[in-house]
Amino acid sequence: MKLTSMLSLVAATSIALAACGKKEAPPPPPPAPPAPVAVAPAPDLVNVPVSVKQVVLANQIGADKKAAAPMTSFARADTIYAVVETIGSGDANVKALWTYHKGDKTAQVNETVQELKLAGPTTSEFHISKPGGWPVGDYQVEIFVGGASVSVQKFAVK
């Protein structure tokens, strides 16, 4: 009987220890999907008043009227282009006023006005050339839209 009691005691102890043992924790829940990233809507470049996005100077332009290579220094024989990128829609009076500067004196070189009917982003170009070559010095082109100055680009002829 002692052996049976002993086996019963061992079995009961084993069952008790198994019942008191740690249970396995359930697996962690899968990570929550990332919150959607809010994407800002693209700016409206059509249904806004006409405005100048940028003015780039170059001595060559492509068929799309874009500057081949932006520059601020030109050779005496160069044709000088002012590429005007606009956004918006409507009628616009765009003017380029080219001037030469020497000390405190200014001389007008050229003034050109374009009457544009725009319906979204547009590239326009203004240019000046001089068969005998430009005098070396400092120049600038000022761009106006509707009579208001919107950009001044300074450049040099060397």
C-alpha positions in Angstrom: 0.0 0.0 0.0 2.8 2.3 0.6 3.8 2.0 -3.0 0.3 2.8 -4.2 0.1 5.8 -1.9 3.4 7.0 -3.0 2.5 6.7 -6.7 -0.8 8.5 -6.0 1.0 11.3 -4.2 3.5 11.7 -7.1 0.7 11.7 -9.7 -1.4 14.2 -7.7 1.7 16.4 -7.3 2.5 16.2 -11.0 -1.1 17.2 -11.9 -1.1 20.0 -9.4 2.2 21.3 -10.7 1.0 21.1 -14.3 -2.2 23.0 -13.4 -0.2 25.7 -11.7 2.3 26.1 -14.5 2.4 29.2 -16.7 0.1 29.1 -19.6 1.5 30.2 -23.0 0.5 33.8 -23.8 -1.6 34.2 -26.9 0.4 35.6 -29.9 0.3 39.3 -30.2 -2.2 40.8 -32.5 -0.9 41.7 -36.0 0.3 45.4 -36.2 -2.4 47.8 -37.3 -2.1 48.9 -40.9 -0.4 52.4 -41.3 -2.8 55.3 -41.4 -3.4 56.6 -44.9 -1.2 59.5 -45.8 -3.1 62.5 -46.8 -2.0 63.7 -50.2 -2.4 67.4 -50.8 -4.3 68.1 -54.0 -2.2 69.5 -56.8 -2.3 73.3 -57.0 -4.8 74.6 -59.5 -2.7 76.2 -62.3 -5.7 76.9 -64.6 -8.6 78.4 -62.7 -6.6 81.3 -61.1 -5.7 84.8 -62.3 -2.7 85.0 -64.7 0.6 85.3 -62.9 4.3 84.7 -63.6 5.7 81.5 -62.2 9.3 82.3 -63.3 11.5 84.1 -65.8 14.7 82.5 -67.2 17.3 84.1 -69.4 19.1 82.1 -72.1 20.9 82.5 -75.4 19.0 79.6 -77.0 15.5 78.2 -76.7 13.8 75.0 -77.9 10.7 74.6 -80.1 8.7 74.5 -76.8 10.1 78.0 -76.0 11.9 76.7 -72.9 15.4 77.9 -72.2 18.1 75.5 -73.4 20.5 76.5 -70.6 19.7 79.3 -68.0 22.4 82.0 -67.9 23.2 85.4 -66.6 26.2 86.3 -68.7 26.1 86.6 -72.5 28.5 87.2 -75.4 28.3 90.4 -77.4 26.8 88.6 -80.4 24.2 86.6 -78.5 20.5 86.8 -79.0 19.2 87.1 -75.4 15.9 85.4 -74.5 13.7 86.0 -71.5 11.5 82.9 -71.1 8.4 83.8 -69.2 6.4 80.9 -67.6 2.9 81.8 -66.5 0.0 80.1 -64.8 -3.7 80.9 -64.8 -6.3 81.7 -67.4 -7.6 84.9 -69.0 -6.4 87.8 -71.1 -3.0 89.2 -70.1 -0.9 92.1 -71.2 2.7 90.9 -70.7 5.5 93.4 -71.3 9.3 93.0 -71.3 11.4 96.2 -70.7 15.1 95.7 -71.5 17.5 98.3 -70.2 21.3 98.9 -70.2 22.9 100.3 -67.0 26.2 102.2 -66.6 26.8 103.7 -63.3 23.7 105.7 -62.3 22.5 106.0 -65.9 19.9 103.8 -67.6 19.1 103.5 -71.3 16.1 101.7 -72.7 17.2 98.9 -75.2 13.8 97.5 -76.1 10.2 97.3 -75.0 7.9 94.5 -76.3 4.3 93.8 -75.3 2.4 90.6 -76.0 -1.4 90.4 -75.6 -2.0 86.8 -74.5 -5.2 84.7 -74.1 -4.2 82.1 -71.6 -5.9 78.9 -70.5 -3.4 77.4 -68.1 0.4 77.1 -67.8 2.0 78.8 -70.8 5.6 79.6 -71.9 6.2 82.9 -73.7 9.5 84.3 -74.9 10.8 87.8 -75.4 14.2 88.4 -77.1 16.6 91.0 -78.1 19.5 90.9 -80.6 21.9 93.4 -82.1 23.7 92.7 -85.4 26.8 94.8 -84.5 27.0 93.2 -81.0 25.9 94.4 -77.5 28.1 96.9 -75.7 29.8 95.2 -72.8 28.1 96.0 -69.5 25.2 95.4 -67.2 21.6 95.0 -68.3 18.3 93.9 -67.0 14.9 92.8 -68.3 11.8 93.7 -66.2 8.6 91.7 -66.8 5.2 93.4 -66.3 1.7 91.7 -66.2 -1.2 94.1 -66.5 1.1 97.1 -65.9 2.5 95.7 -62.6 6.2 94.7 -62.4 6.4 91.0 -61.5 10.1 90.1 -62.2 13.5 91.7 -62.7 16.3 89.7 -64.1 19.8 91.2 -64.2 22.5 90.0 -66.6 25.8 91.0 -68.1 27.4 91.1 -71.6 31.1 90.3 -71.5 
